[in-house]
């Protein structure tokens, strides 16, 4: 298999991994030249070496724009470095995350308290309570009209309902914050991947242009040789 020698590491790599310095973005080229001053526009490097400096450039940009690189940015950079997806990792993190008893209760309350099942069952309980005392016991039962015991139960329920609702809202806010962090990581990675895709497309275009120019040079040489042969044969015929 045909190989080439990298001007950075002086190692040999397969020919398909060859990248010309002309096709490298100027910002990344400047970063390479800081470490290797002898690296010029006529030099070559491998794709793996270029990806290393791309990740370094991304880390520097994030560090300048945001300040210290946080855990979210490190996760995105590591995901790009390992060539993995973030969505799978996020789902694994959600499954492995251990919730406290309070968080589980808050989730159950939010699901049940905001459903028609709770409303219908609660209304059925009140109607049964009133029906038993008003019609079955003829207001002589354990809670005759005006249903003082029922009012007491409803007051206690309302007193407990407020903090339970606040717990549910707090838990929902935690979920929203986690979802926002995940969306931020995915959007950041998408933006970085799009930038990298633009660079790869630019590299392919420049590489194709170079190949076309080489083909044109060969064709011109062939045409010159043909013209010389025609001219020689014409002179010999005279």
N, C-alpha and C positions, 0 to 999 in steps of 0.2 A: 504493500500500500504506500502510495506517495505521501511523503511528509514534508514539513517545513520547520525551520528553526525560528523560535520566538525571539524577538529583539529585547524582550523584557527578562524572561527567566533563562534564556539561552537553552531551553529544552525543545525537543522535537515533538510536534503534534501532527495529527492527520491533516491532509490538505483541505478537506471540507471545513475545518475549524479555522482556517486562515482568515484573518480580518485585517484589512489595510487601515493605516492610521488616517487616511483621507476620509474614510467613511465613519469615523468616530466623532461624536458630538464634541464641539470645542470645549465645553465645560468639563467633560470627562477627560479629554485629551490634556487639558491643563493640569488636571489632577494626576494623570499618569506622569507627565513631565516633571512634576514636583519630586516624585520618587526616582524617576529615570530621566535626567536632563538630556541624555543622548538620544532619547526617543523622538524621532522627527516624523514629518509627513510621509516619508518614504519607508517607514518602518512597518513591521507586521507584529501582530500578537494573536493569541488564541482566543476563542470565544469564551472559555472559562475564565481567562484572565480579564477579559473585558467585562464579564458579569461581576467579577469581584470588585472592580472599580465603579461599576454602576451602583452596586449596593453601598459602597463607601460614599459615593456622591449623594445617594438618596438619604443616607444617615446624616450627612453633613447639612443637607438642605433642611431636613426635619429639625435638626438641632438648632439651626439658625432661626427658623421661623417660630418654633414653639418653645425653644429653650432647651432644658434638659429632656432628653428622649425618655418618654414615659414607658410604662409597661405595654401600653397598647401599640405604640409605634415599634417597640422592640419585637412584639409579636408579629406585626405585619412584615417587618424586615426579615425576621427569621423565616416566616412563611414563604417569602419570595426566594430567600436563599435555599431553602429545602425543596422548593418547587412543589408546595402542597397547597391545599385549599383551606380557607378559613372556616367555611360553613360546616365542614365535617368536625373540625376541632371544637367549634362553638357548641355543636350538638353533644359532643362527648363531655364537654365541661358542664353542660346543663344536667346531663344524666348523672355525672359523678358528684355534683354539688349536694352536700348534706344540708337539709333544712331543719331548723329548730321546730319544737312543738308549737310555739306561738305562730311561726310562719305557716305551718301546715293548717292550724286552726283558722288563721286569717284567710287562707286560700279557700278552705271549705265554706267559711261563712260568706265570702264574696260570691261563690258559685251558687250556694243554696239561697242566700238572702235576696239575691237579685233575679230569682226565677219565678215563674208562674206557679210552680209547685208549692213554694212557700206561701204565696198570696192565697191560693185556693185552700190549702190546708189550714191556714190561720183563720180565714173567714168561716170555714166549715167548723172549726173548733168553737168559735164565738157563737155561731148559730145553734150548735148542739147544746152549748152551755145555757144559752137563753131559753131554748126550747124545753130542756129538761126542767129548769126551775120555773118557767112561766106556765107551761102547759101540762107537764107531767106531774109536778108537785104542787101546781096551782099556787105559786108564790109562797109556799110553805116549806120549801126545801132548804138545802144548805146555803143557798145564796138567792134569797127572794129579791123581787124588784125593790129598788133600782140597781141591783147587782153590785153591791159594794165590794165584795170579794173579787169579782171580775175586774172592776175598776182598779183595785189594788194590784192585781196581777199585771194589768196593762201598764200601770204606772211603773212597776218594777221592770217590766220588759223594755219600756221606753228609756228608763235610766240606764239599763245595761246595753241597750242598742247603740247609744251614741258612742261610747268608747270602742265597742266592737266594730262599728262602721269606720271609726278613725284608724283602728288597726288594719282593717281591710284596705283603706286608702293608702296607708303607709306602705303596706306590702305591695300594692299596685304601683306606687311610685318607685319602689325598689326595682320592680320588674321593668318599668319604663326606662329607668336609668341604665340598667343592664342592656336593654334592647338598643338604646341609643349608642352605647359603647360599641356594641357589636356592629351596628350600622356604620358607625364611624370607621371602624377597622376595615370593613368590607369596602366602603367607598374609597378609603385611602389606598388600599391595595389595588382597586380597580383603576384609580388615577395613575398610580405608579406603573401598573401593567400596560396601560394605554400609552404612556410615555415610552416605555421600553419597546412596545410594538411599533411605534413611530420610528424609533431608532433602527429597529431591525428592517423595516420597510425601506428606510433611507439607505441602509447598508446594501440591501438587495438591489435597489435601483442603481446605486453607484457601481456595484459589482457587475451588474448587467451592462451598464454603459461601458465599463472598462473592457468587458468581453467583446461587445460590439465594436469598440474602437480597435481591438486587436484583430478581429475578423476583417474589418475594413482595411487595416494595414496589410494584412496578408493578401486580400483581394487586389489591392493596389499593386503590391509587389508582383503578383501573378500577371496582372494586366501589363505591367512594365516589361516583364520577361516575354510575354506574348508579342508586344510591340517590337521589342528588340529582335526577336526571332523573325518576325515579318519583315522588318527592315533589312536584316541580314540576307534573308532569302530574296528580297527584292534587289539588293545590290548584287548578289551572286548571279541573278538572272540577267542583269545588264552585262 
